[in-house]
Amino acid sequence: MSQDTQSQIAESKVKQAFVGLQMLFVAFGALVLVPLITGLDSNTALLTAGVGTLLFQLCTKRQVPIFLASSFAFIAPIQYGIATWGLAVTLGGLVCAGLVYVALSALVKLKGVEALQRVFPPIVVGPVIIIIGMGLAPVAVDMALGKNSNYSYDQALIVSMITLLTTLGVAVFAKGMMKLIPIMFGIAAGYIVCAFMGLINLQPVYDAPWFSVPTITTPEFKLEAILYLLPIAIAPAVEHVGGIMAISSVTGKNFLQKPGLHRTLLGDGIATSVASFLGGPPNTTYAEVTGAVMLTRNFNPTIMTWAAVWAIAISFCGKVGAFLSTIPTIVMGGIMMLVFGSIAVVGMSTLIRGKVDVTESRNLCIISVVMTFGIGGMFVNFGEVSLKGISLCAIVAILLNLVLPKEAKKAEETEVSQ
């Protein structure tokens, strides 16, 4: 190998490493948002995002240019789980939730993608995703208004609204890479306003060491927590299919066929279980990074390997986690006003893309019951085990879809079609 060739290879690797860091930067705001909201360790989330992405690449033979990180769908369940059973038991339930992906992977491998679509059609997935977003709305409002905090109403309203407006402005009016990181700009704007208002305490950053091992929490397993968290994995698992279809469209390759949806689901499931086993939030494919791939035209999956390596490396910097911990909750409240609403919008778009006729009695019944159960806080007790929230909504949606008969076409419509 000539010296020029070696130089070109080295230059190529340096470029890939830089682009990988850029991809991590795109994902960073959303990645750390989940642990900041739920109380998990931000450095651990960085570590598990990196490890999860590498495991995904291992399962997919490094063919898909996707980055995995913290899933928004699990925010409310994690908050509820920690408040009810504690962190370790909640992590145990999340480890098992990752196995849902593995089961769906086996289903796709044996029966094909159509089997997944039959079991989890838009009429099932759409309302559940809407409930995930709407269930978080009160949490966003409380944080934005500074409830249960040391901030005054005026302070909270000013900071949260500036944060929200900045995020909205970047998301709508920005161009290029800026448009992909509205959360980063929103947090930065809110943080600067807090600094001018004297609401920032940087002492934890000064005290934190440069090198620090991320906090590893050993999970514990409790049946009630497992039953509560298992069904929640259905919505992000089905959304995973959309993510793979999106990156397939961007790159011009059919990743549903090669390496296959069964492999991508398996990779996502293993990444989620391992992340939770280490004390981090469940992982999911990041649409922001897919957008960056489309914008930069960097389709090489090796770039995501570099992004994962950067995430792991940064996770061992104690000052990073300390700095993130200084972000006031009212800043997070402003961000969540948009983020949680966007989750509900994903559910509505699922119904629209699936061309679900909401005037049909069967569909109307399924959506109505699921929405009422979710927003109203319905729960069902089986001895010491209780089903509630998203998990109950998911189970009810699946059962109603299987039990309620589909309406036959009207006779006059049949005559017209003939």
N, C-alpha and C positions, 0 to 999 in steps of 0.2 A: 504493500500500500504506500503510495507516494505521500510526501509531506503535505502537498497541497490538498490531497483528499482527506488526510487526517485533520487538517485545519478546517476544511469545510464541514466535516462531521462534528467537530467540537463547536463550531459556530452554530450549527443547526441545533445542537443540544442546548446551547445557551439561549437561543431564541425560543425553543420549546419551553424551557424553564421559565422564561420571562412571560410568555403567553399563558402558561399554567398559573403563574402568580396573578395575572390579570383576571383569569377565570375565577380564582378564589376570591378576588376583590369584588367581583360581580355578585358572588353568592354570600359574601361575608355578612351583609346587613341582615338578611333573612336567617342566615345560619345561627347568628348569636341572639337573634330576637327571641327565639323559643326558650332557650335557657334563662334569659333575662326575665321573661314573663313568668316562667314556671318555678324559678328558684333553683334550677339545676346549675352545675358548674359550666361556665362558658368555655374554659380551656378543655374540659372533658368533651364538650360538644364538638369542638374543633378536632380533637383527637379521633373521636368516633366517626366524624364525617370523612376524615382521611382514610381511616381503616376500612370503613364501610365501602368507600369508593374503590379501594384496592381489591376488596373481596368481590365486589360486583364485577370488576374487570377480570378477576380470576374465573368467575362463573361464566362470563360471556366471552372468554378467550380474548379479551381486550379488543373487541371489535366495535363497541358502541361508545361514541364520545359524549358520555353523560357524567355529571357530577352528582353525588348523593349527599344530602345533609338534612338538618332538622325538619321534621314534618309539622306543619301548622295544624293538621287534622287532630293531632293528639294533645293539643294545648289544654283544652278544657278537661279531658279525661285525666291528664297528668295532675292538674290542679286539684281535681276532685279526689283522685287516688291518694295524693300526698296528704291531703287534709283528713281523709278517712282512715287510711291504713298505714301511712308513713311512706317514706321514699323507697325503702328496700322492697316492700311488698308490691308497690306500684311498678317498680322496675321488673319484678318477677312476672307480673301480668303482661308487661310490654315485651319481654323475652318470648312469651308464648304467643303474643299477637303476631310476631314475626313469622311464626310457624303457619299462620293463615296463608301467607304468600307462598310458602312451600307447598301447602296442600293445593292451592290454586295452580301452582306450577305443574304439579302431578296431574291435575285435571286437564290442563291444556295439553300436556304431553300425551295423555291417553285418548282424549276425546276431541282435541283441536280447539282453536280459539272460539269457535261457535258455541261450544259448551259453556264457556265463561259468560258469553253474551246472553245465553238462555237463562242461566241461573241468576245473573245480575244485570238485567236490562235497565235502561234509563229510568223507568218508572220506579225501580227499587233504589238505584244509586242517587238519582237527582234529589229527592226529598231528604235523604239522609245527609247529603253534603250541605244542603240548605240549613238543616238543623245544626250541623257543626258550626256554621258561621253565625247563625242567629243566637245559638246558645251562648256564644262568647260576647255578644253585643253588650249586655249589662256589665261585664268585666271591663270592657274597653271604656265605657262611659264612666264607671267608678274611678278608674285609674286616671282618666283624662281630667276629672273634676277634683282629683286629689283626695278622694275619700279614703279613710283608714291610713292617712299619711300625715306628715308634719307640715305639709304645704297648705297655704291658704287657698281659698276658692279663687281669688283674683290671680294669684301666682300660677295656679294650675291651669286656669282657663287661657291665660295669655300664652304660656309655654306650649300647651297641648295644641292650641289652634294654630300657632306659628309653625309648629312641627307638621301638623296635618296639611296646612296650606302649601308649605314648601314641598312636601311629598307629592301632593296633587299637581302642583305646578311642574315639577320635574317629570312626573309620569306622563303628563299631557303635552307639554311644550318642548321638552328637551329633545335633542337629536343624538344619534349615534350611541356610544357606550353610556353616556350620561342617562339616557332614557331607561337603561337597564338597572340602574342603581338608585331609584328614588328613595328607598328606605335609608340608604347611607346619607343622602343629602338631608333628609328629614331629621334624622338623629343628630347630624352635625349642626343644623340650624337650631334645634331645640337645646342642644348642649351649650352652644354659644350664648343663647339668651339666658339660660340658667347661670352661666358663668358671670354675665353682667349683673344678674340679680343676686349674686352671692350665694347661690344654692349648690355649688359644687365644692366637695371636699376631696382634695387630691392627696391627702395624707396616706391613704391606703396604697397609692401608686408608689410613693416614696419609700414606704415600708416594705413593699413586696420585693422579693429577690428577682433577679433577671432569669435565673433558671429555677423551675419548679415543676415537679411531677404532677400532672393533672389528678384530681381527686377521683379515685376508683371506689365505687360503692357496690358491694356484693348483694345481688338480688335475693329476695326471699319469696317463697311461693305460697299463695293462699288462694283457695278455690274461688271465693267470692270475687276477688280482684281479677282473677284470670277470666272468669265468666263475664265480668263487666267490660274488660278490655278487648277480648277476642273479636267480637263483632265489629268493633270500631275500625279494625284493619281492612274491612271490606271496601269502604269508600276509597281510601288512598290506593288500595291494590287495584281497583278497577280504573282509577284515575291514572295509574301507572301505564295502562294500555294506551291512554291518550298521549302520555309523555313519550312513549316509544314510537307511536305513530308520528308525533311531531318531529322528533329527531330524524326519523326515516325520511320525512318529507324534505327536511332541510338538507340532508346529505345526499338524497337521491338513491338511497339504499333501503331495501326492505328488511329491517331488523326483526320484524315479526317472523320472517322465514329463516334468516340467518343473522345471528346465532339462534334465533327462535324466541318466541315470547316466554316459553317455559324456562329458558335459561335466564332471561332478564328478570322474571318474577322470582326465580330462585335466588338470584344475586341480591335483589332488593330485600327479600325475606331474611336471608342470612345476615345482610348488613344491618337490618333492623334489630334482629335478635342479639347480635354481637355488640352493637352500640348500647342497647339496654343492659346487657350483661356487664358492661364496663361502667355503667352509670350515666350514659348519655341519652339524649332523646332519640326516638325512632327516626330512621332515615327515609327519604323519598327522593325521587328524581327532581331536579330543579329546572323549572321552565326558564328562569332568568339566564342560566348558563346555556340552555338551548338557544335562546335569543342571541347570546353573545357569539355562539358558534355560527349562527346564520349571518350575523353582522360581519364577523372577521373572516369567515370562510375557512376557518381552521378546523378541518374535519379529522385530524389525526388524534386517535384516542390516547396516544402517549401524552398529549397535553394535559388530559385529565389525571394521568398518573402523576405528573408534576404538581398539579393543583392539590392532589391528595397528599403528596410529600410535603408541600408547603404548609398545609393545614396541620399535619402532624408536628412539623418542626415548630410552628408558632405556638402550638398548644403547650409546649414546654417552657414558654416565656411567662413567668409569673406576673410581670408588669402588665401584660396584655389583659389577662383576666381581671387584675386589680383595677385597671382603667375602665373596663366595661362595667364593673360593679359600681362605678361612681356615676353612671348615667341615671338621672332621676326617673322615678316611675311615671311622672307626669309626661315625660318625653315619650316613653313607651306607650302611654295612653293615647297620645296623638297619632302615633303610627298605627296602633291597633284599630282605631276608628275606620281606617281604610282597609287594612289587611283582613280583618274578620268579615267585613262586608263583602270583600272580594271572594271570600270562600263561598258565601251564599250565592253569589253571582255565578260561580262555577257550577253549582248545583242547578241553577235555573237554565244555564246554557246547555247542561247535560240533557235536560228535558226538551229544550228547543231543538238541539241537534238530533235527538232521538225521535223527533216529530211526534211527541206524546200528545194525544188529544185529551185535554183536561176536561172537556165537556162530556166525554164518555163516562158513564156511571162508574164503571169499574176503576178507571184511573182516578176519577174524582174521589172515590172512597179511599183508595190507598193513600193518595197525597194528603187528604184531609185528616185521616186518622194519624198518620205519621207526624204531621205538623202539629196537631193538637197534643199528642203524647209528648213530643219534644219540647215545645214551647211551654206547655202547661206543667211539666215536671211529673208526668205519670210514672209510677213505679209499681212493680209486682214482686211480692215476697214469696219465696219458696223456703219456708223454714228460716234458717239463718242466712240464706242467700237472697240477695235483692237485685233485680234487674231494673235499670232506670236509664234515663238520658239517651245518649246516642246508641248504646248497645241494645236497649229495648226497641228503639225506633228501627234499627237495622233488622232485628229479628222479626218484628211485626211486618215490615215492608216485604221481606222475603216470603213469609207465610201467606200474607194476603195475596201476593202475586201468584203463588202456587195454588191457592185454594179458590180464589174468585175466578169464575169462568170468563173467558174473553167474549165480548158481545159479537153476535153474528151480524153480518152486514144486512142492512135493511133491504127489504125486497125490492123497493123502487130503485135503490142504488145498483142492485144486481141487474135489473132490467136495463138500466141506462148503460151499464158497462157492456152489456151484450149487444 
